[in-house]
């Protein structure tokens, strides 16, 4: 993503969280997280810029997890049992350490998919976004 940080619209203040989010969406869409072994976490907390969106991101994450494990959303007890490990009650962070780790696993999976599908770095942000959209369209769920 280095080359993108110099391109419009990314150069107008894009943070590493923006690139994390692009990777996260691909990871969510594929529904296949991948654990980053011997690596650092992508994020440990919500950047201020993304604080207003954290509940939407968490909702996408939880929905992805329910689909991944084929949990019937009508079975409230099963949903609650599965998701309680990811949620922190009475905390502004919303996600537990396990939840953040799972979020990072989806982002890492998405990052690997983007790298594999992009091949050579696109010459412009427009070319990147077109290829990024194609990646999302071509993911086999």
ABEGO torsion letter per residue (X at the ends): XAAAAABOAAAAGBBAAAAAAAAAAAAAAAGBBBBBBGBBBABABBBAAAAAAAAAAAAAAAAAAAAAAGBBAABAAAAAAAAAAABBBGBAAGBBAAAAAAAAAAAAAAAAAAAAAAEBBBABAAAAAAAAAAAAAABBX
